[in-house]
Amino acid sequence: MNDDILAEVRRDYVLSKIRDGERVDGRKFDEMRKIEIQTGIIEKAEGSALVKLGNTQVLVGVKMQPGEPFPDAPDKGIIITNAELVPLASPTFEPGPPDENAIELARVVDRGIRESEAVDLEKLCIEEGEKVWLIFIDIWALDDDGNLLDASALGAIAALLNTIVPAERFEIGDDFPLPVRDLPVAITSLIVENRILVDPIKDETSVAKNFLTITTDSEDNIVAIQKSGSYLLPEEKFYEAIELSIRKAREVRKLLAEV
Amino acid sequence: MQEEVKLIVDGRRLDGRLPDELRPIKIEAGVLKNADGSCYLEMGKNKVMAAVYGPRKVQPKHLADPTQAIVRYRYNMAPFSVEERKRPGPDRRSVEISKVSREALESIIMKELFPRSSIDIFVEVLQADAGSRTACLNAASVALVDAGIPMKGIITSVAVAKVEGVLVLDPMKEEDNYGEADIPFAFFIRNGKIESIALLQMDGRVSKEELLQAVELAKKGAMEIYKLQREAIMKKYKVEEVEE
């Protein structure tokens, strides 16, 4: 019960800050937290990345193996994205199969990678109609201080950039780097009090879970959108969020280019 | 190989529609006996049935919220609804659709009027042909009205796709499969006016400008669907349309 009262006091404080045009951690409304990307930290994985977005931490691992292609794309590799919100990452996460939040997170990350055609899947055909490379992207949340989605999306593309296709292990020729040709970046904002707060921290999401994620590719095209949360989005806020997301994604993409 | 399919010829789509035309829509309210509210809806080849139960006691009890009603939404596809039999039960896609659809409706349902209750919305896709989530939301919306659930307005949903570089309203299966983008929308409509966006998803690739055009196209389509939703409700309750 005490926790509830404290949470409510905290919520009121966060809200009053926002109304005053400020954020609890001193950031501007359109300012991302500090981003750190480390790649190749799991040697057993074909590719991996640890992303820190402020205090939010996500580990993404990529594993690959040959498998059967989909009948409607016999000459293309397959991407399978999964996210686990494991209980070590937050007091509110529970063990068990992925819930709707984990599923949504994985699917939105997946859409950004798929629709930007970041991975050249045609180069992952081993034998048309018989054998192609399967890419498993597994997103492991380590610490949730808000905006796991952007951290996960960033981790996924960083891990892919770092992936070596393990052809030798399966005796199908020489190992080669995964052909990555675009850098999709997801930018999530919180829409609250008629304001747009980019990269919200957990404290801010306690006010309202009104998320809008916009993923763009290297040419500023929009490749994925997800409005998440039970709220009504004013049209003009949507347009503002598009502009903001394009601008922020360009900044983040520069960091990715250095990976 | 996909390029062989020509989806737009002389400005007309495969089924003869212009880019800004909807598929034929049929809506009927109050079609199930057991449910508190229900609706059968066809949108092109989509055939969906929505039922609303509630406000009622929450089962299981521990899910009850002492301050407001909980809203649950289940989007479910029948195994025979698609070309290749779909294994019954929720898959990841249905879980996501159920989540965002629930959130869209939750945003206009006056939940605070029914503490410790649940409002359960079940939508069964009997036949799917692209845009089933939009058809389901439109049906659910009418079923909620039929059940007498107090709402701030109504939700009306429609998708826009980009096909061979052209934005088209309410895409059918072929356009969804081979198109460059799919953007499902749902709008909150109050007093016959679009107020805001209740559901928005997108996958594909569009420019900023195209996205803005897509919103306009979707709004046009939504207003047409809204009129049909209204008519279906009026018909069920035998209300003569008054000249406004």
Interface residues (C-beta under 8 A of the other chain):
Chain A: E100 I103 E104 A106 R107 R111 R114 E115 S116 L212 D217 D220 N221 I222 V223 A224 I225 Q226 K227 S228 G229 S230 Y231 L232 L233 P234 E235 F238 Y239 I242 E243 I246
Chain B: R92 R93 V95 E96 S98 K99 V100 R102 E103 A104 E106 S107 I108 A181 I183 F188 E195 S196 I197 A198 L199 L200 Q201 M202 D203 G204 R205 V206 S207 K208 L211 L212 V215
